[in-house]
């Protein structure tokens, strides 16, 4: 399996969309494994409980 750097180099050399998608998949997988990403609070849109309508 390629690491992020190898995937980027393959994309850089070929310019192929498939190589870029492979690079992004590896990058996303690496980002998801970071502890900060696991504790990140996702914005789910407007919170109706705290929204004040006037």
C-alpha positions as CSV (number, residue, x, y, z in Angstrom):
1,X,0.0,0.0,0.0
2,X,1.2,3.5,-0.9
3,X,1.8,6.2,1.7
4,X,0.5,9.8,1.1
5,X,3.9,11.0,-0.3
6,X,4.2,8.1,-2.8
7,X,0.6,8.7,-3.9
8,X,1.2,12.4,-4.5
9,X,4.3,11.7,-6.5
10,X,2.4,9.2,-8.7
11,X,-0.3,11.8,-9.3
12,X,2.3,14.5,-9.9
13,X,4.1,12.4,-12.6
14,X,1.0,11.1,-14.3
15,X,-1.6,13.9,-13.9
16,X,-4.2,11.1,-13.8
17,X,-7.5,11.7,-12.1
18,X,-7.4,8.2,-10.7
19,X,-4.0,8.8,-9.2
20,X,-5.4,12.0,-7.6
21,X,-8.4,10.2,-6.2
22,X,-6.1,7.5,-4.7
23,X,-4.0,10.3,-3.1
24,X,-7.1,12.0,-1.6
25,X,-8.4,8.7,-0.3
26,X,-5.1,8.0,1.5
27,X,-5.0,11.6,2.8
28,X,-8.5,11.3,4.1
29,X,-7.7,8.0,5.8
30,X,-4.7,9.6,7.4
31,X,-6.7,12.6,8.6
32,X,-9.4,10.4,10.1
33,X,-6.8,8.6,12.2
34,X,-5.7,11.8,13.9
35,X,-7.0,12.1,17.5
36,X,-8.2,15.7,16.9
37,X,-10.5,14.5,14.1
38,X,-12.2,12.0,16.4
39,X,-13.0,14.6,19.0
40,X,-14.1,17.2,16.5
41,X,-17.7,18.5,16.9
42,X,-19.5,18.5,13.6
43,X,-21.7,21.5,12.8
44,X,-25.1,20.1,12.3
45,X,-26.8,23.3,11.1
46,X,-28.9,25.8,13.0
47,X,-29.7,24.8,16.5
48,X,-33.3,25.6,17.0
49,X,-33.0,25.5,20.8
50,X,-30.7,28.5,20.9
51,X,-32.1,30.4,18.0
52,X,-34.1,33.4,19.0
53,X,-36.8,34.5,16.7
54,X,-38.0,38.1,17.0
